[in-house]
Amino acid sequence: MLQDLAIKLLVVAMMIAVGLELPLAELRAGLRKRGFLAVGLALNLLVTPLVVSGLTGLLGLGAGASVGLLICAVAPGGPTGPLFTRIARADLGFATSLQVCLCFVALLTAPLSLELFADASQQAGSALVWPMMRTLALYQLLPLCAGMVVRARSEALAKRLSKPVGMLANLLLFAVIIGMLVTRGHILLEQPPSVHALTCALVLAPIAAAFAWPGLRPTNLAVGFVTTVRNLSVALLLSASFFADDPTVDAVILVWAFYMMLLPALIALVLGRRAQTGEPST
């Protein structure tokens, strides 16, 4: 299917772009903040899936909506997390390090989390764990490593390639979203208010926690923005590869994507302007 091919190309291009743009010095500096790194990994890999699994059951959402939200919850490391961090003038180096770590770790945790939290009747049994890991390794891990190898061997070449590869990824993402809105937009609008309310709460909660969490404010915000942004391309890849029979899954992923792009962007712009003018972010 053309849409499935576009999604796979999107993930490959996005991961290559991340690898090409990642300075190893920034990655090492971020990895030294072990306490923040541990908190960020726990929030993304354990707390978010647990919360989503519990709330979808508590609210009695349908199978398709529950799986769509859970796929987003187990797919951390979206590339716009560091972007929002930069706009908010927070800790960009740490945000990049956390995002890249999540890209690697999610290769293993995403399939296992889906098996653990999704009901077996929702096609997420143990028989799919290895195919999911293989799919993520092929389309996410290998392109990311390829980009990092190019960056390590020739920074000049990486800089020349990063812009066109990044533009290709953005165009593919735009095309995939438009295609889904055209073919499945009516399903998106049919989602109950509980899905929209829950998604908004899940998107805003990590940023709100960053303000309540004592410590270094710029790094807190980096954790919050990276956690609130899920990896849309990976979520769509998992949906297209293993849950294609239920269009509601894609529709709910698009609901999450809409609020995930809108709400953090507005908050980051406000925080960035306050930082620029010297106004405290309270």
C-alpha positions as CSV (number, residue, x, y, z in Angstrom):
1,M,0.0,0.0,0.0
2,L,1.3,3.5,-0.9
3,Q,0.6,4.9,2.5
4,D,2.5,2.1,4.3
5,L,5.5,2.7,2.0
6,A,5.4,6.4,2.8
7,I,5.4,5.7,6.5
8,K,8.4,3.4,6.3
9,L,10.3,6.0,4.2
10,L,9.3,8.7,6.7
11,V,10.8,6.7,9.7
12,V,14.0,6.0,7.8
13,A,14.5,9.6,6.7
14,M,13.6,11.0,10.2
15,M,16.1,8.7,11.9
16,I,18.9,9.4,9.4
17,A,18.3,13.1,9.9
18,V,18.5,12.8,13.7
19,G,21.8,10.8,13.4
20,L,23.3,13.4,10.9
21,E,22.5,16.3,13.2
22,L,23.6,14.9,16.5
23,P,27.0,16.2,17.7
24,L,28.6,13.5,19.9
25,A,29.9,16.1,22.3
26,E,26.3,17.2,23.1
27,L,25.3,13.5,23.5
28,R,28.1,12.8,26.0
29,A,27.3,16.0,28.0
30,G,23.7,15.1,28.3
31,L,24.5,11.6,29.3
32,R,26.5,12.9,32.3
33,K,23.3,14.1,33.9
34,R,22.4,10.7,35.1
35,G,19.7,11.6,37.6
36,F,17.7,13.6,35.1
37,L,18.3,10.9,32.5
38,A,17.0,8.2,34.8
39,V,13.9,10.3,35.5
40,G,13.3,11.0,31.8
41,L,13.7,7.3,30.9
42,A,11.3,6.2,33.7
43,L,8.7,8.8,32.7
44,N,8.8,7.8,29.1
45,L,9.2,4.1,29.3
46,L,7.3,3.1,32.4
47,V,5.0,5.9,33.8
48,T,3.4,7.0,30.6
49,P,2.4,3.5,29.4
50,L,1.1,2.6,32.9
51,V,-0.9,5.8,33.1
52,V,-2.4,5.4,29.6
53,S,-3.2,1.7,30.2
54,G,-4.9,2.5,33.5
55,L,-6.9,5.5,32.2
56,T,-8.1,3.8,29.1
57,G,-9.5,1.0,31.1
58,L,-11.0,3.3,33.7
59,L,-12.7,5.4,31.0
60,G,-13.9,2.3,29.2
61,L,-12.6,3.3,25.8
62,G,-13.1,1.0,22.8
63,A,-10.4,-1.4,21.7
64,G,-9.2,0.7,18.7
65,A,-9.0,3.9,20.8
66,S,-7.2,2.1,23.6
67,V,-4.6,0.6,21.3
68,G,-4.0,3.9,19.5
69,L,-3.3,5.7,22.7
70,L,-1.2,2.9,24.0
71,I,0.9,2.8,20.8
72,C,1.6,6.5,21.3
73,A,2.5,5.9,24.9
74,V,5.1,3.2,24.1
75,A,6.6,5.2,21.3
76,P,8.8,7.9,22.9
77,G,11.6,10.0,21.4
78,G,9.7,12.2,18.9
79,P,12.1,14.5,17.1
80,T,10.2,17.7,17.9
81,G,10.9,17.3,21.6
82,P,14.4,19.0,21.3
83,L,12.8,21.5,18.9
84,F,10.3,22.7,21.5
85,T,13.1,22.7,24.1
86,R,15.2,25.0,21.9
87,I,12.2,27.4,21.3
88,A,11.6,27.5,25.1
89,R,15.3,28.3,25.6
90,A,15.7,25.3,27.9
91,D,18.4,22.6,28.1
92,L,18.8,21.6,24.4
93,G,21.9,19.4,24.9
94,F,20.1,17.2,27.4
95,A,16.9,17.1,25.4
96,T,18.8,15.8,22.4
97,S,20.6,13.1,24.5
98,L,17.4,11.9,26.1
99,Q,15.6,11.8,22.8
100,V,18.4,9.7,21.2
101,C,18.5,7.4,24.2
102,L,14.8,6.8,23.9
103,C,15.1,6.0,20.2
104,F,17.5,3.2,21.1
105,V,15.8,1.8,24.2
106,A,12.3,1.9,22.6
107,L,13.5,-0.7,20.1
108,L,13.1,-3.2,22.9
109,T,10.6,-1.6,25.2
110,A,7.9,-0.7,22.7
111,P,7.0,-4.3,21.6
112,L,7.3,-5.6,25.2
113,S,5.1,-2.8,26.6
114,L,2.5,-3.4,24.0
115,E,2.5,-7.1,24.9
116,L,2.3,-6.3,28.6
117,F,-0.4,-3.6,28.5
118,A,-2.6,-4.3,25.5
119,D,-5.2,-7.0,25.7
120,A,-4.5,-10.1,23.8
121,S,-7.7,-9.8,21.8
122,Q,-6.3,-6.5,20.5
123,Q,-3.6,-8.4,18.4
124,A,-0.7,-7.6,20.7
125,G,0.2,-11.1,21.9
126,S,3.8,-12.4,22.4
127,A,3.8,-13.7,18.8
128,L,4.2,-10.1,17.6
129,V,7.0,-9.0,19.9
130,W,9.8,-10.3,17.7
131,P,8.3,-8.9,14.4
132,M,7.8,-5.5,16.1
133,M,11.5,-5.5,17.3
134,R,12.7,-6.5,13.8
135,T,10.6,-3.8,12.2
136,L,11.9,-1.1,14.6
137,A,15.5,-2.3,14.1
138,L,15.2,-2.1,10.4
139,Y,13.4,1.2,10.0
140,Q,14.5,3.1,13.1
141,L,17.8,1.8,14.7
142,L,19.8,1.1,11.5
143,P,19.1,4.5,9.9
144,L,19.9,6.3,13.1
145,C,23.2,4.4,13.4
146,A,24.0,5.1,9.7
147,G,23.4,8.9,10.2
148,M,25.6,8.9,13.3
149,V,28.4,7.0,11.5
150,V,28.4,9.6,8.7
151,R,28.5,12.4,11.3
152,A,31.4,10.8,13.1
153,R,33.5,10.2,9.9
154,S,32.7,13.4,8.1
155,E,31.0,16.3,9.9
156,A,31.1,18.4,6.7
157,L,29.3,15.7,4.7
158,A,26.7,15.3,7.5
159,K,26.0,19.0,7.5
160,R,25.4,18.9,3.7
161,L,23.1,16.0,3.9
162,S,21.2,16.9,7.1
163,K,19.1,19.7,5.5
164,P,17.8,17.8,2.4
165,V,17.2,14.6,4.4
166,G,15.4,16.6,7.1
167,M,13.3,18.4,4.5
168,L,12.4,15.0,2.9
169,A,11.3,13.7,6.3
170,N,9.1,16.8,6.9
171,L,7.5,16.5,3.5
172,L,6.8,12.8,4.0
173,L,5.3,13.5,7.4
174,F,3.1,16.2,5.9
175,A,2.0,13.9,3.1
176,V,1.2,11.0,5.5
177,I,-0.8,13.2,7.8
178,I,-2.7,14.8,4.8
179,G,-3.3,11.4,3.3
180,M,-4.7,10.1,6.6
181,L,-6.9,13.1,7.1
182,V,-8.3,12.7,3.6
183,T,-9.0,8.9,3.9
184,R,-9.8,8.7,7.7
185,G,-10.5,12.2,8.8
186,H,-14.2,11.4,9.4
187,I,-13.1,8.8,11.9
188,L,-11.0,11.3,13.7
189,L,-13.9,13.7,14.1
190,E,-16.0,10.8,15.4
191,Q,-13.8,10.1,18.4
192,P,-15.6,10.8,21.7
193,P,-14.8,13.8,23.8
194,S,-13.2,11.5,26.4
195,V,-10.5,10.7,23.8
196,H,-9.8,14.3,23.1
197,A,-9.8,15.3,26.8
198,L,-7.6,12.4,27.8
199,T,-5.1,13.2,25.0
200,C,-4.9,16.9,26.0
201,A,-4.3,15.8,29.6
202,L,-1.5,13.4,28.6
203,V,0.2,16.0,26.4
204,L,0.1,18.7,29.1
205,A,0.9,16.6,32.2
206,P,4.7,16.2,31.6
207,I,5.1,20.0,31.1
208,A,3.1,20.8,34.2
209,A,5.2,18.3,36.1
210,A,8.4,20.1,34.9
211,F,7.3,23.2,36.7
212,A,6.3,21.4,39.9
213,W,9.5,19.3,39.9
214,P,12.3,21.0,42.1
215,G,15.7,21.3,40.6
216,L,17.3,22.8,37.5
217,R,14.5,24.5,35.6
218,P,15.9,24.4,32.1
219,T,16.6,20.6,32.4
220,N,13.2,20.0,34.0
221,L,11.6,21.6,30.9
222,A,13.8,19.5,28.6
223,V,12.5,16.4,30.2
224,G,8.9,17.7,30.0
225,F,9.0,18.6,26.3
226,V,10.7,15.4,25.3
227,T,8.2,13.3,27.3
228,T,5.2,15.1,25.9
229,V,6.3,14.4,22.3
230,R,5.8,10.9,21.2
231,N,7.4,9.4,18.1
232,L,4.5,9.8,15.6
233,S,6.4,8.2,12.7
234,V,7.1,5.1,14.8
235,A,3.6,5.0,16.1
236,L,2.2,5.1,12.6
237,L,4.7,2.4,11.5
238,L,3.5,0.1,14.3
239,S,-0.1,0.8,13.5
240,A,0.3,0.2,9.8
241,S,2.3,-2.9,10.3
242,F,0.3,-4.7,13.0
243,F,-3.1,-3.0,13.5
244,A,-4.1,-2.0,10.0
245,D,-7.5,-3.7,10.3
246,D,-8.8,-1.1,12.7
247,P,-8.8,2.5,11.2
248,T,-9.7,3.9,14.7
249,V,-6.1,3.2,15.8
250,D,-4.7,5.6,13.2
251,A,-7.4,8.1,13.9
252,V,-6.5,8.3,17.7
253,I,-2.8,8.5,16.8
254,L,-3.7,11.6,14.7
255,V,-5.7,13.1,17.6
256,W,-2.6,12.7,19.8
257,A,-0.4,14.2,17.1
258,F,-2.6,17.2,16.7
259,Y,-2.5,18.2,20.4
260,M,1.1,17.1,20.7
261,M,2.2,19.6,18.0
262,L,-0.2,22.4,19.0
263,L,-0.1,22.7,22.8
264,P,3.7,22.3,23.5
265,A,4.5,24.7,20.6
266,L,2.3,27.4,22.2
267,I,3.8,26.8,25.6
268,A,7.4,26.8,24.2
269,L,6.8,30.1,22.4
270,V,5.5,31.7,25.6
271,L,8.4,30.4,27.7
272,G,10.9,31.4,25.0
273,R,9.6,35.0,24.9
274,R,9.7,35.2,28.7
275,A,13.3,33.9,28.7
276,Q,14.3,36.4,26.0
277,T,12.8,39.4,28.0
278,G,14.1,38.1,31.3
279,E,10.6,37.5,32.7
280,P,10.6,34.6,35.2
281,S,8.7,31.4,34.0
282,T,6.3,30.7,36.9
